[in-house]
Amino acid sequence: MELTRRLLEQFLAVVDEQHFGRAAERLSMSQPPLSQAIQRLERGIGVTLLERGPRGVRPTPAGSAFATDARRILNLQDAALERARRVAHGLEGDVRVGYVSILSHRYLPRLLRAAAREMPGLRIKLRQDSSASVAEMVQSGALDLGFLRDPSPVPADLVTQDVAVERLAAALPTDHRLAGEEAIGLADLREEDFVLPDATALPSLAQQLQLACHEVGFTPRLRASADDLTGLFSYVASGLCVSALPETLHEFALPGVTFVPLRGTSPNLDTQVTAVLRPDADAAVQRLLDLITRHMATEACDLRPEA
């Protein structure tokens, strides 16, 4: 049995719609040929992929696993076709770029303008997700290039490149006793309650903050944890605790949060923005990365708040 692109698309349409009629309408075909195609697919594989019922269908465990792999196959086919077009036509075509949420506010608008100016033949398709998901999609071929603030989930077979450095700053409630200082030491917060990055969702930042505190002689006293920056900001704004976050996020903080620069030369006070790509990335992807690296480095310097 040949697993054609059309057959995989038909199966995924049924899985997505959970109904043969809606899937057939989506595919601009009638329902009987679609049902027959899925039956042939199940006979060819030798397993039941869909549970049929009076109200629709849903995938069996084997069907769910097959759907995941089918999507990966289609993504890889798309990537192969697009890469061939880019190679054949110079720098024409699409490049798929993934990123974590907060980078979109700080860097992406100017980077898109720079890419449009210097690489007008490329169309950049953007995808926002978690660091782990972006890295996984780059590895599978669903994305060509990814940008992470936390590089810890990157598979070993991907290439990583640091593209910008951001320093940590104290994030304090606006009415905190130290909020009006020009700069403080991290040790000045030893008696404070902290909201810390979740060690599962943001492992690199969580470990970095712990190490920075240990270097100056204390373990941060945990009041709460959060798995994203919005949650961290919210706890600080509530007045219940303090934190330490990349200082270039100061203008995105919630009302009630003040950033104060941290004194010190510890490398644990610096956080990286990291690019990830496959080792066989083509020239268009590499050139785009070089362009973004230049502009990210400039942005990180230009947008650093004054002490």
C-alpha positions in Angstrom: 0.0 0.0 0.0 1.3 3.4 -1.0 1.0 6.1 1.7 0.3 9.1 -0.7 0.1 12.6 0.5 -3.6 12.7 -0.4 -4.3 9.7 1.7 -2.5 11.1 4.7 -4.3 14.4 4.3 -7.7 12.6 4.1 -7.0 10.6 7.3 -5.9 13.8 9.2 -9.0 15.6 8.0 -11.2 12.9 9.5 -9.2 13.0 12.7 -9.4 16.8 13.0 -13.1 17.0 12.1 -14.1 13.7 14.0 -16.8 13.3 11.3 -16.6 11.8 7.8 -19.2 14.3 6.4 -17.4 17.4 7.7 -14.0 16.0 6.6 -15.3 15.3 3.1 -16.7 18.8 2.8 -13.3 20.2 4.0 -11.6 18.1 1.3 -14.1 19.1 -1.4 -15.1 15.5 -2.1 -18.1 13.2 -1.4 -18.3 11.1 1.8 -18.3 7.5 0.3 -14.9 7.8 -1.5 -13.4 9.2 1.7 -14.8 6.4 3.9 -13.5 3.8 1.4 -10.1 5.4 1.3 -9.8 5.2 5.2 -11.0 1.6 5.1 -8.3 0.7 2.6 -5.7 2.5 4.8 -6.8 0.4 7.8 -6.7 -2.8 5.8 -3.3 -1.9 4.5 -1.8 -1.2 7.9 -3.7 -4.1 9.5 -5.1 -2.1 12.5 -8.2 -0.1 13.3 -7.4 3.6 13.3 -10.8 5.1 14.0 -13.7 4.2 16.3 -16.9 4.9 14.5 -20.1 5.9 16.3 -23.5 7.4 15.6 -22.2 10.9 16.4 -18.9 10.8 14.6 -15.5 9.1 14.8 -12.4 9.4 17.1 -9.0 7.9 16.7 -8.0 4.8 18.5 -4.6 4.8 20.4 -3.0 3.4 17.2 -4.9 6.1 15.2 -3.6 8.9 17.4 0.0 7.7 17.1 -0.4 7.3 13.3 -1.9 10.9 13.1 1.2 12.3 14.9 3.5 10.5 12.5 1.4 11.5 9.5 1.6 15.2 10.4 5.4 14.8 10.7 5.7 13.2 7.3 3.7 16.0 5.7 5.8 18.6 7.4 9.0 16.9 6.3 7.7 16.8 2.7 6.8 20.5 2.8 10.3 21.3 4.2 12.0 19.3 1.5 10.0 21.0 -1.3 10.6 24.4 0.2 14.3 23.9 0.6 14.6 22.7 -3.0 12.8 25.8 -4.2 15.1 28.1 -2.1 18.2 26.4 -3.5 16.9 26.5 -7.0 15.8 30.1 -6.9 18.5 31.7 -4.7 16.8 33.2 -1.6 13.2 33.0 -2.8 10.6 31.2 -0.7 9.5 30.7 2.9 11.5 30.2 6.1 9.7 29.1 9.1 10.8 30.7 12.4 9.7 29.7 15.9 10.1 31.8 19.0 9.1 32.0 22.6 6.4 34.6 23.4 8.2 37.5 25.0 10.8 37.7 22.2 8.0 38.8 19.9 7.6 42.1 21.7 11.2 42.9 22.1 12.9 41.8 18.9 10.7 40.6 16.1 9.2 43.8 14.6 12.6 45.4 13.8 14.0 42.1 12.7 11.2 41.6 10.2 11.8 45.0 8.8 15.5 44.3 8.5 14.9 41.0 6.8 12.4 42.6 4.3 15.0 45.2 3.5 18.1 42.9 3.2 16.4 39.7 2.0 13.3 40.7 0.1 12.9 37.4 -1.6 12.2 35.5 1.6 8.9 35.2 3.3 9.2 34.6 7.1 6.5 32.4 8.6 6.3 32.8 12.4 5.3 30.2 15.1 5.1 31.0 18.8 5.4 28.2 21.3 7.4 27.0 24.4 11.2 26.5 24.3 10.8 22.8 24.3 8.2 22.7 21.5 10.2 25.1 19.3 13.3 22.9 19.7 11.3 19.8 18.9 9.8 21.3 15.7 13.2 22.5 14.5 14.5 18.9 15.0 11.5 17.3 13.2 11.8 19.8 10.3 8.5 21.6 11.0 10.5 24.8 11.6 13.8 25.9 10.0 15.0 28.2 12.8 14.1 28.7 16.4 14.8 31.4 19.1 14.7 30.5 22.7 15.4 32.2 26.0 16.0 28.9 27.7 18.3 26.6 25.7 18.1 23.6 28.1 15.5 21.6 26.1 17.6 21.6 22.8 18.3 18.1 21.5 21.9 17.2 21.1 21.7 16.9 17.3 20.8 20.5 16.8 23.2 23.5 16.4 22.9 26.3 18.9 24.2 29.8 18.6 23.9 32.6 21.2 22.6 35.7 19.5 22.1 38.2 22.4 22.9 38.5 26.1 20.5 40.1 28.6 21.4 40.9 32.2 19.1 40.0 35.1 17.6 42.8 37.1 15.6 42.8 40.4 11.9 42.9 39.8 10.3 44.6 42.8 6.9 45.8 43.8 6.7 49.5 43.1 6.3 50.4 46.8 9.2 48.2 47.8 11.9 49.8 50.1 14.5 49.3 47.4 12.5 50.3 44.3 13.9 53.8 44.2 17.6 52.7 44.2 19.8 53.2 41.2 21.2 49.7 41.6 21.3 47.0 44.3 23.2 43.8 45.1 21.4 40.5 44.9 22.4 40.0 48.5 20.1 42.9 49.5 17.2 40.6 48.8 18.3 37.8 51.1 15.4 38.4 53.5 12.7 38.7 50.8 10.2 36.2 49.6 10.7 35.2 46.0 8.5 34.1 43.1 10.8 31.8 41.1 10.6 30.4 37.5 9.2 26.9 37.5 12.1 24.4 37.3 10.2 22.3 34.7 8.9 25.1 32.4 11.9 27.4 32.7 14.8 25.2 34.0 17.7 27.3 32.8 16.4 30.6 34.2 15.4 28.8 37.5 18.9 27.3 37.9 20.6 30.5 37.0 18.7 32.5 39.7 19.4 29.9 42.3 23.2 29.9 41.4 23.3 33.7 41.5 21.8 33.8 44.9 24.0 31.0 46.2 27.1 32.9 45.0 26.2 35.8 47.4 25.5 33.6 50.3 21.8 32.7 50.4 19.0 30.5 49.1 16.0 32.4 47.8 13.0 31.9 50.1 10.2 30.5 47.9 6.8 32.2 48.2 5.5 31.1 44.8 6.6 29.8 41.4 5.3 30.5 37.8 5.8 28.8 34.5 5.8 32.0 32.4 6.8 35.6 32.7 3.2 36.8 33.0 2.8 34.8 36.2 6.1 36.1 37.6 5.1 39.7 36.9 1.7 39.1 38.5 3.2 37.8 41.8 5.6 40.7 42.0 2.9 43.3 41.2 0.8 41.8 44.0 3.4 43.0 46.5 3.8 39.5 47.9 7.4 38.8 46.7 10.3 39.8 44.5 12.1 38.1 41.6 14.9 38.6 39.1 14.2 38.7 35.4 15.9 39.8 32.1 16.2 43.6 32.4 15.0 44.3 28.8 11.6 43.1 29.9 11.1 46.2 32.1 8.8 48.0 29.7 6.5 44.9 29.5 6.0 44.5 33.2 2.6 44.9 34.8 1.8 48.1 36.6 3.1 47.8 40.1 6.5 46.3 39.1 9.7 48.2 39.1 13.0 46.9 37.7 16.2 47.8 39.5 19.7 47.0 38.0 21.8 44.4 39.9 25.4 45.1 40.7 28.0 42.4 40.2 30.0 40.6 37.6 28.7 37.0 38.0 28.0 35.2 34.7 24.9 33.9 36.4 23.5 37.5 36.1 23.5 37.2 32.3 20.9 35.3 30.3 21.2 34.2 26.7 18.9 34.4 23.7 19.8 31.3 21.7 19.1 30.3 18.1 18.6 26.6 17.2 18.8 25.1 13.7 19.6 21.7 12.1 23.2 21.0 11.0 22.1 20.8 7.4 20.4 24.2 7.4 20.6 25.7 3.9 22.2 29.0 3.0 19.0 31.0 3.2 18.5 29.9 6.8 22.1 30.6 7.7 22.0 34.0 6.1 18.8 34.9 7.9 20.4 33.8 11.2 23.5 36.0 10.5 21.2 39.0 9.9 19.2 38.3 13.0 22.3 37.9 15.1 23.6 41.3 14.1 20.3 43.0 14.9 19.6 41.2 18.1 23.0 42.1 19.5 22.3 45.7 18.6 18.8 45.6 20.1 20.0 44.1 23.4 22.5 47.0 23.8 20.3 49.8 22.6 17.3 48.7 24.7 19.1 48.1 28.0 17.5 50.4 30.6 19.6 53.1 32.2 20.7 52.5 35.7 
